Amino acid sequence: MTDVQIEAGTLTASRTDRVVSGVLLPYGQIGRTNLGRFSVPPGTFRIPTDPSVVTLNTDHDSTSPIGRAVTLTDTPAALVATFSVAATPEGDQYLADVEAGRRNALSVEVKDVVIRAGKAVSGALYAAAAVARGAFPSATLLAADVGEELVEQTTTDEQTTYEFTDDTTSPDNAAEAAGEESNVDDDQTAEDTSTDPTDEGELRAALPGTLTKTHTGQKATRTLFATLGNARANEAAVLMAALDNAIAADLLPAQQKQWLAEIWGSRTYKRRFSPLIQSAGLSALKALGWRFIDGKTPEVADYAGFPNQPNSNEVKTESVEITASRLAGAGAVDRAWIDFPSPEFWSAYFREQTNSYERKADAAARDALISGATAVEAGTVPDGVATAAAYIVDGAMAVLDVERDLPSFALVGTDLYRSLLLTRADDMLAFLTSALGLEDGVLESFKIVPTSVATLTGKVLVGTRTAATQFELPGVPVRVDTVNISSGGVERGVYGYHAELVNDAKGLALVAPAVEG
């Protein structure tokens, strides 16, 4: 089986979204590749159904991954790809190179390639590379030549001459270099009177070095020598001589293993619950504040004017104190992993540590909302209305009744969320808008987030953004390295701090069915 690398077209990029898009493989065009010149008809190569398995590297170096495919769009004219670029120094450098025009082309990587008559007939896409120049006519820049090629000359008297030039010294030249007498005269011309110039012995003779061969006959110029010449020029020549059998078990110790890099890397976790509420910085393990006691806030009333006294009511406050929770993860490794750089491993290591922190801090925000919400008994669910939609209305009405901010989100148990998904979006928006008495368009920013946490099974939580706040140490998680000189080890880990505060319990309504009995 043979792998191929084909350079294609130019790119468009967004440094903000860390996304690049471009033509990965134009169809029907002759391209210059590491396997010579050929074209690829539409539908020839197998394209993965999951684009994320197609990685993006730099200059066909599988040890330098910088992103993964987000979409692979196969059209009759070309295969178009969009890649998400990793948030790493290498990814940042690549986006800068694209912006500066230094690396503005893609190069497809295909395995198990079969080529017949100048066209690819099969293969499987597995990766792509960021390169400086493309190699197809549709590309902005042309790729460099792939190497010296076979020169084919056909004379008018039906003589065909094949000349193949290679840097490798021929056996005759090698003999001269060793001071031995060469058996081949410099001006000697080998004449073959057979009807087929593609004899196997001639092919073997052609591969080691310089070949000059004259054939006299009626046949037209053949392309087999050209194919072998290109293969040699591209350092992909195949030994055709008959040799003793060598089974795989005998050669296994000498076989170089393919480097697969990281087998699977999860995408960076995106929080679902923390963005629903306010966020603030954390500057100490403990934080202290105050608030009015519910029902003891200053109020105004109708006033008759001077000399009557204005309204006066009892006002009380209470102190509020929060203590930050800690999250941490660390591991001790042989310092050789630091002395001999392993950037791919450490990038993945800290990525997963960060993902873990993000998940747990997000879950802490969710749990704080559920535990600090005010219980609301659900009303009767009308016929034809999803239970979750009815519960959202009940929760929103409860928040509106206590004259808090407009409801901005709802957390829905996954057991109720399915029926909500099966409701047409237009019908649900119309029902909620009408039930809440809000103007069209207001609910467009209303977030509905499903969750499988057990405490929200069969329930819905409706809240306002200002009802709660999540405090975090800026820049978390913090990376820490410590050297253990006595053991020759290095300890690497991350630390984070977070605290959640329910500012107003009445701004959070937890809707559940009435308890029977």
C-alpha positions as CSV (number, residue, x, y, z in Angstrom):
1,M,0.0,0.0,0.0
2,T,1.2,3.5,-0.7
3,D,0.6,6.9,1.0
4,V,0.3,10.1,-1.0
5,Q,0.6,13.8,-0.1
6,I,-1.2,16.2,-2.5
7,E,-0.9,19.9,-2.2
8,A,-4.0,21.9,-3.0
9,G,-5.4,25.4,-2.9
10,T,-5.3,28.5,-0.8
11,L,-6.9,29.2,2.6
12,T,-9.2,31.6,4.3
13,A,-8.7,32.0,8.1
14,S,-10.2,33.6,11.1
15,R,-7.8,34.2,14.0
16,T,-10.7,35.1,16.3
17,D,-12.5,31.8,15.8
18,R,-9.3,29.9,15.2
19,V,-10.7,28.3,12.1
20,V,-9.2,27.9,8.6
21,S,-11.0,26.8,5.4
22,G,-9.9,26.0,1.9
23,V,-9.8,23.6,-1.0
24,L,-8.2,20.4,0.3
25,L,-8.3,18.4,-3.0
26,P,-9.4,19.7,-6.4
27,Y,-10.8,17.0,-8.7
28,G,-9.8,16.3,-12.3
29,Q,-6.7,18.3,-12.3
30,I,-3.2,17.0,-12.8
31,G,-1.1,17.7,-9.7
32,R,2.5,17.2,-8.7
33,T,2.8,14.9,-5.7
34,N,5.3,12.8,-3.9
35,L,4.1,9.9,-6.1
36,G,4.4,11.8,-9.4
37,R,1.8,13.4,-11.6
38,F,-1.8,12.2,-11.6
39,S,-5.4,13.4,-11.2
40,V,-8.1,12.4,-8.8
41,P,-11.7,11.9,-10.1
42,P,-14.6,12.8,-7.8
43,G,-15.5,10.0,-5.3
44,T,-12.1,8.2,-5.6
45,F,-10.9,8.6,-2.0
46,R,-12.8,7.4,1.1
47,I,-13.7,10.4,3.3
48,P,-14.3,9.8,7.1
49,T,-17.8,10.3,8.2
50,D,-16.5,11.9,11.4
51,P,-14.3,14.8,10.3
52,S,-12.6,15.1,13.7
53,V,-10.4,12.0,12.9
54,V,-8.7,14.0,10.2
55,T,-5.8,15.9,11.9
56,L,-4.0,19.0,10.6
57,N,-0.2,19.0,10.9
58,T,2.7,21.2,9.7
59,D,4.6,20.2,6.5
60,H,3.4,16.6,6.7
61,D,5.0,16.1,10.1
62,S,2.6,13.9,12.1
63,T,4.4,14.8,15.3
64,S,3.4,18.4,14.9
65,P,-0.5,18.4,15.1
66,I,-2.0,21.9,15.1
67,G,-5.7,21.2,14.6
68,R,-8.6,18.9,13.6
69,A,-11.2,18.9,10.8
70,V,-14.6,20.4,11.7
71,T,-16.2,19.9,8.3
72,L,-15.3,17.9,5.1
73,T,-17.6,19.0,2.2
74,D,-17.3,16.8,-0.9
75,T,-18.5,18.6,-4.0
76,P,-18.2,17.6,-7.7
77,A,-15.4,20.1,-8.2
78,A,-13.4,19.6,-5.0
79,L,-13.1,18.4,-1.4
80,V,-13.4,21.5,0.8
81,A,-12.3,21.4,4.5
82,T,-12.6,23.5,7.6
83,F,-10.2,23.0,10.4
84,S,-10.2,24.2,14.0
85,V,-6.8,25.3,15.0
86,A,-5.5,24.3,18.5
87,A,-5.0,26.9,21.1
88,T,-1.3,26.2,21.4
89,P,1.9,28.2,20.5
90,E,2.2,26.1,17.3
91,G,-1.4,26.9,16.4
92,D,-0.9,30.6,17.1
93,Q,2.2,30.6,14.9
94,Y,0.2,28.9,12.1
95,L,-2.6,31.4,12.2
96,A,0.0,34.2,12.1
97,D,1.7,32.5,9.1
98,V,-1.6,32.3,7.2
99,E,-2.4,35.9,7.9
100,A,1.1,36.9,6.7
101,G,0.7,34.7,3.5
102,R,3.6,32.5,4.5
103,R,1.6,29.2,4.8
104,N,-1.6,29.7,2.8
105,A,-2.2,26.2,1.3
106,L,-3.5,22.8,2.3
107,S,-2.0,19.4,1.4
108,V,-4.1,16.3,1.6
109,E,-2.6,13.0,3.1
110,V,-4.1,9.8,1.7
111,K,-3.2,6.2,2.5
112,D,-3.5,2.9,0.5
113,V,-3.4,4.8,-2.8
114,V,-3.7,2.9,-6.1
115,I,-2.9,4.8,-9.4
116,R,-3.7,3.5,-12.9
117,A,-3.2,5.3,-16.2
118,G,-2.4,8.6,-14.6
119,K,-5.5,8.6,-12.3
120,A,-6.1,7.6,-8.7
121,V,-8.6,4.8,-8.4
122,S,-8.7,4.3,-4.6
123,G,-7.4,5.6,-1.3
124,A,-8.5,6.8,2.2
125,L,-8.1,10.3,3.5
126,Y,-6.6,10.4,7.0
127,A,-4.9,13.8,7.5
128,A,-3.9,17.1,6.0
129,A,-0.9,19.4,6.3
130,A,-0.4,23.1,6.4
131,V,2.1,24.0,3.6
132,A,3.5,27.1,2.0
133,R,2.5,26.4,-1.6
134,G,-0.1,24.5,-3.6
135,A,0.5,22.2,-6.5
136,F,-2.6,22.3,-8.7
137,P,-3.5,24.7,-11.5
138,S,-6.3,26.1,-9.3
139,A,-3.8,27.0,-6.5
140,T,-2.4,30.5,-6.2
141,L,1.2,29.3,-6.1
142,L,2.8,26.3,-7.8
143,A,4.6,23.6,-5.8
144,A,8.3,22.9,-6.4
145,D,9.3,20.1,-8.8
146,V,9.2,16.6,-7.3
147,G,12.6,15.7,-8.8
148,E,14.4,14.7,-11.9
149,E,12.3,12.9,-14.5
150,L,12.9,10.5,-17.3
151,V,13.5,12.1,-20.6
152,E,11.7,10.3,-23.5
153,Q,12.9,11.0,-27.1
154,T,11.3,9.6,-30.2
155,T,13.3,10.0,-33.4
156,T,11.9,10.2,-36.9
157,D,13.4,6.8,-37.9
158,E,11.4,5.1,-35.2
159,Q,14.3,4.9,-32.8
160,T,13.3,5.4,-29.2
161,T,15.9,6.5,-26.6
162,Y,15.3,6.3,-22.8
163,E,17.7,8.4,-20.7
164,F,17.4,8.2,-16.9
165,T,19.8,10.3,-14.8
166,D,20.2,9.8,-11.1
167,D,22.7,11.0,-8.5
168,T,23.4,7.4,-7.5
169,T,26.6,6.1,-9.0
170,S,26.0,3.2,-11.5
171,P,27.8,-0.1,-10.9
172,D,30.2,0.7,-13.7
173,N,31.0,4.1,-12.3
174,A,31.4,2.6,-8.9
175,A,34.0,0.2,-10.3
176,E,35.9,3.0,-11.8
177,A,35.8,4.9,-8.5
178,A,37.5,1.8,-6.8
179,G,40.2,1.8,-9.5
180,E,38.9,-1.3,-11.3
181,E,38.5,-1.7,-15.0
182,S,35.0,-0.8,-16.2
183,N,33.5,-3.4,-18.6
184,V,31.3,-0.8,-20.3
185,D,32.7,1.6,-22.8
186,D,31.5,5.2,-22.3
187,D,30.3,5.4,-25.8
188,Q,28.8,1.9,-25.9
189,T,25.2,1.7,-27.1
190,A,23.2,-1.4,-26.2
191,E,20.9,-2.4,-29.0
192,D,17.9,-4.5,-28.4
193,T,16.1,-6.1,-31.4
194,S,13.3,-7.6,-29.5
195,T,9.7,-6.3,-30.0
196,D,9.2,-5.3,-26.3
197,P,11.6,-2.7,-24.7
198,T,10.2,-3.4,-21.2
199,D,12.0,-6.6,-20.4
200,E,12.3,-7.2,-16.7
201,G,16.1,-7.4,-16.9
202,E,16.3,-4.0,-18.5
203,L,14.1,-2.5,-15.7
204,R,16.4,-3.9,-13.0
205,A,19.4,-2.4,-14.9
206,A,17.6,0.9,-15.2
207,L,17.1,1.5,-11.5
208,P,20.6,1.5,-10.0
209,G,22.0,4.5,-12.0
210,T,22.5,6.0,-15.4
211,L,20.7,4.3,-18.3
212,T,21.2,4.9,-22.0
213,K,19.2,2.5,-24.2
214,T,18.4,2.5,-27.9
215,H,15.5,0.4,-29.3
216,T,14.9,-0.1,-33.0
217,G,11.4,-1.4,-33.8
218,Q,7.8,-0.5,-34.7
219,K,6.4,0.1,-31.2
220,A,5.5,3.6,-29.9
221,T,7.2,5.2,-26.9
222,R,6.1,3.4,-23.7
223,T,5.6,5.0,-20.3
224,L,6.7,2.2,-17.9
225,F,10.3,3.5,-17.8
226,A,8.9,7.0,-17.1
227,T,6.8,5.7,-14.2
228,L,9.8,3.9,-12.7
229,G,12.0,7.0,-13.3
230,N,9.6,9.2,-11.4
231,A,9.3,6.6,-8.6
232,R,13.1,6.7,-8.3
233,A,13.3,10.4,-8.4
234,N,10.7,10.6,-5.6
235,E,12.7,8.0,-3.6
236,A,9.8,5.5,-3.9
237,A,11.5,3.0,-6.1
238,V,10.6,-0.7,-5.7
239,L,13.2,-3.5,-5.9
240,M,12.0,-6.0,-8.6
241,A,14.7,-8.6,-8.5
242,A,13.8,-12.1,-7.2
243,L,15.2,-12.6,-3.7
244,D,15.1,-15.2,-0.9
245,N,11.9,-15.2,1.1
246,A,11.8,-13.1,4.2
247,I,8.8,-13.4,6.4
248,A,7.4,-10.6,8.5
249,A,8.5,-12.2,11.8
250,D,12.1,-12.2,10.6
251,L,12.1,-8.5,9.7
252,L,9.9,-7.2,12.6
253,P,12.8,-5.9,14.7
254,A,14.1,-3.8,11.8
255,Q,10.7,-2.4,10.8
256,Q,10.0,1.2,11.8
257,K,6.7,1.7,13.6
258,Q,4.2,4.4,12.4
259,W,3.8,7.2,15.0
260,L,0.1,7.7,15.6
261,A,0.5,10.6,18.0
262,E,-2.4,11.0,20.5
263,I,-5.1,8.6,19.7
264,W,-8.0,10.7,20.8
265,G,-8.2,14.2,22.2
266,S,-11.4,15.6,23.5
267,R,-12.4,19.1,22.4
268,T,-12.0,21.8,25.0
269,Y,-15.0,21.7,27.4
270,K,-17.4,24.6,26.9
271,R,-19.3,25.5,30.1
272,R,-23.1,25.3,30.0
273,F,-24.2,26.6,33.4
274,S,-21.7,29.2,34.6
275,P,-22.5,31.6,31.6
276,L,-26.1,31.7,32.8
277,I,-25.3,33.8,35.9
278,Q,-23.0,36.6,36.9
279,S,-19.2,36.0,37.2
280,A,-16.7,37.9,39.4
281,G,-13.1,37.7,40.4
282,L,-11.9,36.0,43.6
283,S,-9.0,37.6,45.5
284,A,-9.1,35.7,48.8
285,L,-10.1,32.3,50.2
286,K,-12.9,34.0,52.2
287,A,-15.1,36.9,51.0
288,L,-17.5,39.0,53.1
289,G,-20.4,41.2,52.1
290,W,-23.9,42.1,53.2
291,R,-27.5,42.3,51.9
292,F,-31.0,43.4,53.0
293,I,-33.1,40.8,54.7
294,D,-36.1,39.9,52.5
295,G,-39.1,42.0,53.6
296,K,-36.9,44.4,55.5
297,T,-35.8,46.7,52.7
298,P,-36.4,50.4,52.6
299,E,-39.8,51.2,51.0
300,V,-41.7,54.3,49.9
301,A,-45.5,55.0,50.2
302,D,-48.0,57.6,49.2
303,Y,-47.1,61.0,50.7
304,A,-49.5,63.9,51.4
305,G,-46.8,66.5,51.6
306,F,-45.6,68.9,54.2
307,P,-45.9,68.8,57.2
308,N,-46.8,65.1,57.1
309,Q,-44.1,62.5,57.7
310,P,-43.0,60.3,54.8
311,N,-43.2,56.5,55.1
312,S,-40.8,54.8,57.4
313,N,-40.4,51.0,57.8
314,E,-38.1,48.6,59.6
315,V,-34.8,48.0,57.7
316,K,-32.5,45.1,58.5
317,T,-29.4,43.8,56.9
318,E,-27.4,40.6,57.3
319,S,-23.8,39.7,56.6
320,V,-22.9,37.3,53.8
321,E,-19.7,35.2,53.9
322,I,-18.4,32.7,51.3
323,T,-15.5,30.4,51.4
324,A,-13.8,29.4,48.2
325,S,-13.7,25.7,47.2
326,R,-10.4,24.3,45.8
327,L,-9.8,22.1,42.8
328,A,-6.4,20.6,42.1
329,G,-4.7,17.8,40.2
330,A,-1.0,16.8,39.9
331,G,1.4,14.0,39.0
332,A,5.0,13.1,39.6
333,V,7.1,12.1,36.6
334,D,10.7,11.3,35.8
335,R,12.4,14.6,35.0
336,A,13.7,13.0,31.8
337,W,10.2,13.9,30.4
338,I,11.2,17.5,31.0
339,D,14.9,17.3,30.0
340,F,13.9,15.6,26.7
341,P,11.0,17.7,25.5
342,S,7.7,16.0,25.0
343,P,5.5,19.0,24.0
344,E,2.7,16.9,22.6
345,F,2.2,14.9,25.8
346,W,2.3,17.9,28.1
347,S,0.0,19.9,25.9
348,A,-2.5,17.1,26.1
349,Y,-1.9,16.6,29.8
350,F,-2.7,20.2,30.7
351,R,-5.6,20.3,28.3
352,E,-7.3,17.5,30.1
353,Q,-6.5,19.0,33.5
354,T,-8.1,22.2,32.3
355,N,-11.1,20.3,30.9
356,S,-11.6,18.6,34.2
357,Y,-11.5,21.9,36.1
358,E,-14.0,23.5,33.7
359,R,-16.4,20.6,34.1
360,K,-16.3,20.6,37.9
361,A,-16.6,24.4,38.2
362,D,-19.5,24.4,35.8
363,A,-21.2,21.6,37.8
364,A,-20.7,23.6,41.0
365,A,-22.6,26.5,39.4
366,R,-25.4,24.2,38.5
367,D,-25.7,22.6,41.9
368,A,-25.6,26.0,43.6
369,L,-28.6,27.2,41.5
370,I,-30.6,24.0,42.3
371,S,-29.9,24.0,46.1
372,G,-30.5,27.8,46.5
373,A,-33.8,28.0,44.4
374,T,-37.3,28.6,45.8
375,A,-39.6,25.6,45.4
376,V,-42.7,26.2,43.2
377,E,-45.5,23.7,42.7
378,A,-46.3,23.0,39.1
379,G,-49.7,23.7,37.7
380,T,-51.9,21.6,35.4
381,V,-50.3,20.8,32.1
382,P,-52.6,21.7,29.2
383,D,-53.4,19.1,26.5
384,G,-51.0,19.3,23.6
385,V,-48.4,21.2,25.6
386,A,-45.0,19.7,26.6
387,T,-44.6,19.3,30.3
388,A,-41.3,21.1,30.3
389,A,-42.8,24.1,28.4
390,A,-45.6,24.3,31.0
391,Y,-43.1,24.1,33.9
392,I,-41.0,26.8,32.3
393,V,-44.1,29.1,32.3
394,D,-44.8,28.2,35.9
395,G,-41.3,29.1,36.9
396,A,-41.2,32.3,34.9
397,M,-44.5,33.5,36.4
398,A,-43.1,32.8,39.9
399,V,-40.1,35.0,39.2
400,L,-42.2,37.7,37.6
401,D,-44.7,37.7,40.5
402,V,-41.9,38.6,43.0
403,E,-40.9,41.5,40.7
404,R,-37.4,40.4,39.9
405,D,-35.6,40.7,36.6
406,L,-37.0,39.0,33.6
407,P,-36.3,35.3,33.5
408,S,-33.3,34.6,31.3
409,F,-32.7,30.8,31.5
410,A,-34.2,27.4,32.4
411,L,-32.5,24.2,33.4
412,V,-34.6,21.2,32.3
413,G,-34.2,17.6,33.5
414,T,-33.4,15.3,30.5
415,D,-36.5,13.2,31.1
416,L,-38.6,16.2,30.3
417,Y,-36.3,17.7,27.7
418,R,-37.1,15.1,25.0
419,S,-40.8,16.1,24.8
420,L,-39.6,19.8,24.5
421,L,-37.4,18.9,21.6
422,L,-40.3,17.2,19.8
423,T,-42.3,20.4,20.0
424,R,-42.0,22.6,17.0
425,A,-39.8,25.6,17.8
426,D,-42.3,28.1,16.4
427,D,-45.1,26.6,18.5
428,M,-43.0,26.6,21.7
429,L,-41.8,30.2,21.2
430,A,-45.4,31.3,20.5
431,F,-46.7,29.5,23.6
432,L,-44.0,30.8,26.0
433,T,-44.3,34.4,24.6
434,S,-48.0,34.4,25.0
435,A,-48.0,32.8,28.4
436,L,-45.4,35.2,29.8
437,G,-47.0,38.2,28.3
438,L,-43.8,39.3,26.6
439,E,-43.3,41.0,23.3
440,D,-42.1,38.9,20.3
441,G,-38.4,38.4,20.2
442,V,-37.7,38.8,23.9
443,L,-37.4,35.0,24.3
444,E,-34.7,34.7,21.6
445,S,-32.1,35.3,24.4
446,F,-33.8,32.9,26.8
447,K,-31.5,29.8,27.3
448,I,-32.9,26.3,27.8
449,V,-30.2,23.9,29.0
450,P,-30.8,20.2,29.6
451,T,-29.1,18.3,32.5
452,S,-29.2,14.7,33.7
453,V,-28.3,15.5,37.3
454,A,-30.6,13.5,39.6
455,T,-31.8,16.5,41.6
456,L,-33.5,17.9,38.5
457,T,-35.2,14.7,37.3
458,G,-38.8,15.6,36.5
459,K,-38.2,19.3,37.4
460,V,-37.4,22.6,35.7
461,L,-35.5,25.5,37.2
462,V,-36.2,29.0,35.9
463,G,-34.0,31.9,36.9
464,T,-32.6,35.4,36.2
465,R,-28.9,36.1,35.5
466,T,-28.6,38.4,38.5
467,A,-29.9,35.8,41.0
468,A,-26.5,34.2,41.5
469,T,-22.8,34.9,41.1
470,Q,-19.8,32.6,40.5
471,F,-16.5,33.8,41.9
472,E,-13.2,32.5,40.5
473,L,-9.5,33.2,40.8
474,P,-8.6,35.0,37.5
475,G,-6.5,32.8,35.2
476,V,-7.5,29.5,36.7
477,P,-6.5,26.8,36.6
478,V,-3.0,27.8,37.7
479,R,-0.1,25.6,36.5
480,V,2.6,24.7,39.0
481,D,5.9,22.8,38.5
482,T,8.0,21.6,41.4
483,V,11.4,19.7,41.2
484,N,12.1,16.9,43.7
485,I,15.9,16.8,43.7
486,S,16.1,13.8,46.0
487,S,14.2,11.5,43.6
488,G,15.1,13.1,40.3
489,G,11.4,13.7,39.6
490,V,9.2,16.6,38.6
491,E,5.8,17.3,39.9
492,R,3.4,19.1,37.6
493,G,-0.2,20.1,38.5
494,V,-2.9,22.7,38.3
495,Y,-4.8,24.5,41.1
496,G,-8.1,26.4,41.0
497,Y,-10.5,28.2,43.3
498,H,-14.2,29.0,42.9
499,A,-17.1,30.1,45.1
500,E,-20.8,30.3,44.3
501,L,-23.3,32.8,45.9
502,V,-27.1,32.9,45.5
503,N,-27.8,36.6,45.6
504,D,-31.6,36.3,45.5
505,A,-33.4,32.9,46.1
506,K,-36.7,34.3,44.8
507,G,-35.0,35.0,41.4
508,L,-34.6,31.2,41.1
509,A,-37.8,29.0,40.8
510,L,-37.5,25.2,41.1
511,V,-40.7,23.8,39.6
512,A,-41.8,20.3,40.5
513,P,-45.1,18.3,40.5
514,A,-47.2,18.5,43.6
515,V,-46.4,15.9,46.2
516,E,-49.4,13.6,46.7
517,G,-50.8,12.8,50.2
